[in-house]
Amino acid sequence: SPMCDGPIRSCAWARPGAMAAAQRRGGGATRRWRLWLSALGAAQGQGLFEHSRTVRELTPEAFEASVRPSVSPWFVDFYAHWCPHCQNFAPMWESVAKQLAGRQGAEFAGVDCAVHYEFCSKMGVEYYPTMRGFHVAGGELED
């Protein structure tokens, strides 16, 4: 598809800024876009890790309460529930979490940026999915 730049990187419509660009262009299309994404999210049950035993679905509040004060390593997948790349990656993230969970206290989580857009923007998330490590020896890892 001309909107995608390959199987590894995100599609243009999977970028957080795509919604803001649509808003600048005009109201009607933006409202339809939001309704469509909302309906898609509702149909999919929102969070990709809601029923996971190894990957915790985090809200911004839970992130601040769990990840920030922790001394254990955390690996967080910032995703959008409607993003096909994120949906395809979720089972792999789950598999990695199952294999590594508990090693040196490692924790795995996911944050739905379609629901918590402002938080993800503050965290510097520009593409979906984005994986980050926190409290990992050597500093914060990105992507």
Secondary structure, 3 states (H helix, E strand, C coil): CCCECCCCCCEHHHCCHHHHHHHHHCHHHHHHHHHHHHHHHHHHCCCCCCCCCCEEECCHHHHHHHCCCCCCCEEEEEECCCCHHHHHHHHHHHHHHHHHCCHHHCEEEEEECCCCHHHHHHCCCCCCCEEEEECCCCCCEEC
